[in-house]
Amino acid sequence: MTVITVNLGARTYPIHIRAGLLEEAGDHLAPLARGRTMAIVTDENLSGHLATLQASLTAHGVASEAILLSPGEGSKSWATLERLCDRLLDIGIERGDHVVALGGGVIGDLVGFACAILKRGCRFVQIPTTLLAQVDSSVGGKTAINTRAGKNLIGAFHQPAMVLIDPQVLDTLPIRELRAGYAEVVKYGLIDDSAFFAWCETNGAALLAGDTALREYAIIHSVSAKARIVAADEHETTGTRALLNLGHTFGHALEAETGFSQTLIHGEGVAAGCALAFRYSAAHGLCSRDEADRVAAHWRAVQLPDGLAGAQVAADGATLVDHMRHDKKMAAGTLPFLLARGIGRTYLDATVDLADVAAFLDAEPR
């Protein structure tokens, strides 16, 4: 068992990582149940994992009640949030109870936000079932829903009480979802760890093909990096945590243009966004064109989009920049961008001209 701690004072919590952990989840959850029924929120595609979790809870004398939601980004909505909160209240959730979020980033974000506002805050546990959720969204306490204006614009910082990560559940994950999660793995190398990016270049294809040891190493390395950054800047006030948004400003604009649909799922948007951020950086002499090409080449090698064409986005630069104006990082009309002085040398730049970004995007192949 690998245990990584997110050090946040009174909100400190452990992240447990081990293959087969879902079958033993009752060991960790039973002490949190307090003799009460434990609510599990999951999506309709995860019946097998739900059965495993409920069996483990039953073996430890813990009753559970499952709430099944529709899969997909469309569930991160006001309507689903309302239904979920009403259902949890019907069950009789108390502030001291722990709701279990069993699923990918959509379930984790939605359940976390519901728990942040339910009775002014109750507890929850993350059991992420996608690679993207395991290495990114389940750690750090960012919770949210989407609106017509954009992605994750209504939310709260609300840390989980515990995260249980079982790399074995990835065996049932569709390859497209696995690739999307891998984009967030690579992101940690691009931010501040060039050696890890080189490791990804060497091992990424085998990881995606099913090498369990490589998957577990990538998860542990990524989660350790995320835990370190979150502990240093929990609420994104110093700029350190903002580095985790590499690729997201461009990527969220692409997702918005495709309607937050299956046309472009989140990790694919992040991959394309990272490639665009590096090409924009290279165009302004911040990093070499060779390094930007190296990033794009790795995305192509693992069948992830490396720009607008791969993301199936044909909109002009002005349209995409309009999506960016809804970004949460906007301050006094200025949007900070995550740019790069090289692989592993990402920084926050608050001097970027959005008209220049639009012109750059207009010149990108479609």
HUHU-V846811 format. One record per helix or strand of 2 or more residues. SS is the DSSP state (hx for helix, st for strand). FROM is the first residue (numbers start at 1). TO is the last residue. Records with the same first field share a line. If there is no record, write none. Layout:
SS: FROM-TO + FROM-TO
This chain:
st: 2-6 + 13-17 + 38-43 + 64-69 + 98-103 + 123-128 + 142-147 + 150-157 + 162-165 + 337-340 + 346-349
hx: 9-11 + 21-33 + 47-59 + 73-75 + 78-91 + 105-120 + 131-137 + 167-172 + 175-192 + 194-209 + 212-232 + 241-245 + 248-257 + 266-283 + 289-301 + 317-324 + 354-362
